[in-house]
Amino acid sequence: MEGTFRLLRQTSRWARFAEVTVEVTPCDAPAVMLGDDPFGWRRAVYGPDAWPCPYDDDLQREAAEGAWYALKRLASPTPWVRVIVTQIIERTADTGPGDIKFAAAHAVWRAMGQAPTDPPHIDQDGIPVFPS
C-alpha cells in the first residue's frame, strides 16, 4: 500500500511545505526503513548532477520519526507493518522543523487507511503540533 501526504500551508507569517511518500507492507514486526533514494526527485527536477543537501540526514531522521509516531498512535495495527519512506520532498525556504515528521505520519495513515483519534494538527501559525 502506498500513501502520500503533502503539507502545503500559507499563514500570515510564512509558508510551510513538505511531501512524503511511503510504502506499507505487512510483516512479522513493526519496522521503519528509508528507501534507496528518497531524494531521487532532485535529479528529475535539477538534472543528473543534482547533489545532496547538507540537511538530508536530518530530513530522513524526521521522516522515520514521523513514521514511528504514526505506528505508535494507532490502537493496534493488524497486521504489523513495515514502512519504507520512498520519497521526501522539501523546499529549503518553506520546510521547517516538524514538517517532514507531520507529512510522514499522515502518509502512513493514508497508506493504512487508519488514523488515530487525536492526530497532529497545524496551529494558526502553521506549526505542526504533535499530541503526546
Kinemage of the C-alpha trace (Angstrom):
@kinemage 1
@onewidth
@group {chain A} dominant
@subgroup {mainchain}
@vectorlist {calphas} color= white
{ca met a 1} P 0.000 0.000 0.000
{ca glu a 2} L 1.302 3.443 -0.820
{ca gly a 3} L 0.466 6.736 0.813
{ca thr a 4} L 1.496 10.309 0.075
{ca phe a 5} L 0.814 13.398 2.099
{ca arg a 6} L 1.613 16.967 1.130
{ca leu a 7} L 1.691 19.705 3.730
{ca leu a 8} L 1.045 22.947 1.889
{ca arg a 9} L 0.093 25.819 4.141
{ca gln a 10} L 0.403 29.585 3.885
{ca thr a 11} L -0.058 31.621 7.046
{ca ser a 12} L 0.274 35.309 7.764
{ca arg a 13} L 3.824 34.562 8.982
{ca trp a 14} L 5.243 32.060 6.460
{ca ala a 15} L 4.689 29.195 4.077
{ca arg a 16} L 5.052 25.545 5.145
{ca phe a 17} L 5.762 22.740 2.693
{ca ala a 18} L 6.647 19.057 2.976
{ca glu a 19} L 5.718 15.976 0.986
{ca val a 20} L 6.408 12.374 1.961
{ca thr a 21} L 5.547 9.113 0.214
{ca val a 22} L 5.659 5.749 1.969
{ca glu a 23} L 5.075 2.109 1.102
{ca val a 24} L 3.465 -0.025 3.801
{ca thr a 25} L 3.559 -3.830 3.739
{ca pro a 26} L 2.584 -6.481 6.296
{ca cys a 27} L 5.487 -8.056 8.197
{ca asp a 28} L 6.329 -10.002 11.372
{ca ala a 29} L 7.240 -6.962 13.477
{ca pro a 30} L 6.802 -3.202 13.065
{ca ala a 31} L 9.659 -1.597 11.159
{ca val a 32} L 10.512 1.730 9.558
{ca met a 33} L 13.117 1.963 6.828
{ca leu a 34} L 14.345 4.551 4.373
{ca gly a 35} L 14.117 3.730 0.687
{ca asp a 36} L 17.193 3.591 -1.504
{ca asp a 37} L 16.767 7.066 -2.978
{ca pro a 38} L 14.245 9.280 -1.129
{ca phe a 39} L 15.730 12.406 -2.740
{ca gly a 40} L 15.885 10.995 -6.282
{ca trp a 41} L 13.288 13.556 -7.358
{ca arg a 42} L 16.053 16.180 -7.311
{ca arg a 43} L 17.751 14.577 -10.316
{ca ala a 44} L 14.439 14.584 -12.188
{ca val a 45} L 13.982 18.296 -11.433
{ca tyr a 46} L 17.580 19.611 -11.458
{ca gly a 47} L 19.314 17.078 -13.698
{ca pro a 48} L 21.784 14.253 -13.157
{ca asp a 49} L 24.294 16.495 -11.370
{ca ala a 50} L 21.915 17.432 -8.535
{ca trp a 51} L 23.737 16.986 -5.246
{ca pro a 52} L 22.626 16.074 -1.737
{ca cys a 53} L 21.776 18.885 0.661
{ca pro a 54} L 23.650 19.188 3.963
{ca tyr a 55} L 20.438 18.646 5.957
{ca asp a 56} L 19.269 15.458 4.177
{ca asp a 57} L 20.205 13.306 7.183
{ca asp a 58} L 18.013 15.498 9.397
{ca leu a 59} L 15.097 15.174 6.970
{ca gln a 60} L 15.484 11.394 6.841
{ca arg a 61} L 15.543 11.192 10.654
{ca glu a 62} L 12.421 13.342 10.823
{ca ala a 63} L 10.633 11.144 8.250
{ca ala a 64} L 11.485 7.995 10.221
{ca glu a 65} L 10.370 9.695 13.434
{ca gly a 66} L 7.042 10.600 11.808
{ca ala a 67} L 6.506 7.045 10.571
{ca trp a 68} L 7.187 5.614 14.049
{ca tyr a 69} L 4.907 8.251 15.571
{ca ala a 70} L 2.143 7.158 13.191
{ca leu a 71} L 2.509 3.479 14.064
{ca lys a 72} L 2.587 4.111 17.807
{ca arg a 73} L -0.558 6.271 17.683
{ca leu a 74} L -2.708 3.538 16.166
{ca ala a 75} L -4.705 1.396 18.592
{ca ser a 76} L -3.060 -1.842 17.445
{ca pro a 77} L -2.446 -2.138 13.757
{ca thr a 78} L -3.163 -5.611 12.480
{ca pro a 79} L -1.175 -6.967 10.844
{ca trp a 80} L 2.104 -5.376 11.845
{ca val a 81} L 3.647 -3.396 9.035
{ca arg a 82} L 6.945 -2.312 7.580
{ca val a 83} L 7.036 1.298 6.437
{ca ile a 84} L 9.502 2.301 3.746
{ca val a 85} L 9.908 6.040 3.226
{ca thr a 86} L 10.333 6.210 -0.542
{ca gln a 87} L 10.274 9.956 -1.171
{ca ile a 88} L 10.956 13.102 0.842
{ca ile a 89} L 10.335 16.434 -0.872
{ca glu a 90} L 11.219 19.681 0.851
{ca arg a 91} L 11.686 23.318 -0.103
{ca thr a 92} L 14.609 25.000 1.615
{ca ala a 93} L 12.772 28.224 2.400
{ca asp a 94} L 9.414 26.649 3.269
{ca thr a 95} L 10.163 23.402 5.134
{ca gly a 96} L 10.533 23.931 8.846
{ca pro a 97} L 11.090 21.743 11.890
{ca gly a 98} L 8.376 19.129 12.238
{ca asp a 99} L 7.021 19.500 8.693
{ca ile a 100} L 8.551 16.275 7.334
{ca lys a 101} L 7.564 14.384 10.508
{ca phe a 102} L 3.982 15.627 10.109
{ca ala a 103} L 3.809 14.653 6.428
{ca ala a 104} L 5.356 11.222 7.102
{ca ala a 105} L 2.858 10.402 9.862
{ca his a 106} L -0.094 11.366 7.685
{ca ala a 107} L 1.331 9.443 4.705
{ca val a 108} L 1.499 6.277 6.840
{ca trp a 109} L -2.095 6.694 7.997
{ca arg a 110} L -3.252 7.255 4.410
{ca ala a 111} L -1.462 4.122 3.243
{ca met a 112} L -3.000 2.074 6.054
{ca gly a 113} L -6.461 3.591 5.763
{ca gln a 114} L -6.427 4.281 9.513
{ca ala a 115} L -5.904 7.369 11.652
{ca pro a 116} L -5.680 7.988 15.378
{ca thr a 117} L -8.451 9.761 17.242
{ca asp a 118} L -6.131 12.677 18.085
{ca pro a 119} L -3.815 13.218 15.087
{ca pro a 120} L -1.261 16.025 14.926
{ca his a 121} L -2.566 19.311 13.605
{ca ile a 122} L -1.276 22.634 12.309
{ca asp a 123} L -1.648 25.619 14.629
{ca gln a 124} L -2.643 29.113 13.480
{ca asp a 125} L 0.980 29.977 12.689
{ca gly a 126} L 1.409 26.860 10.564
{ca ile a 127} L 3.493 24.954 13.134
{ca pro a 128} L 2.888 21.182 13.434
{ca val a 129} L 1.599 20.174 16.877
{ca phe a 130} L 2.015 16.531 17.940
{ca pro a 131} L -0.229 15.343 20.796
{ca ser a 132} L 1.552 13.121 23.302
